[in-house]
Amino acid sequence: MKCPLSKNTLEEGSYPPEQEFRNCLKEECAWWVSSEAYCAVLDIPVLLVTLGNVLGKICDRMPKDLAPRGG
């Protein structure tokens, strides 16, 4: 598995720099969940979508004069 946060720069001076993802450190990494044997970073997009959905529902229930504007 490749780490979504760690990259090696392959070619200096090019723009954008050519990079590749490093191998996963698993148990040696702070983001590794040992009890479940997976990388917690991979959960972040799912959690952000869930949070956005919950906030949208809260906003929909607010009185219109108190609801945030825009969007």
ABEGO torsion letter per residue (X at the ends): XBBAABBBBABBGBOBBBBBBBBBAEAABAABBAAAGBBAAAAAAAAAAAAAAAAAAAAAABBAAABBBEX
